[in-house]
Amino acid sequence: MDNKMTNLLLMLMMVNVSIAYGEVIELHTEKYENGQVKAKGNLADGKRDGTWFGYYESWKVAREVNY
């Protein structure tokens, strides 16, 4: 499955969760100045939620943090 399809499925699942629990959940991505992904994870009501992944500029996973 490609990244666009995976992101779409994640978004649809988050919409279902947000409707069920009444909180706003969104997939958030932070990027380096060169456009590569620096970190990604979910925001629930504007705060980091669940598992977040941090990446080196080489795309290797630098860290995995649970909120």
ABEGO torsion letter per residue (X at the ends): XBAAAAAAAAAAAAAAAAAAAGBBBBBBBBBBAAGBBABBEBBBGGBBBEBBBBBBAAGBBABBBBX
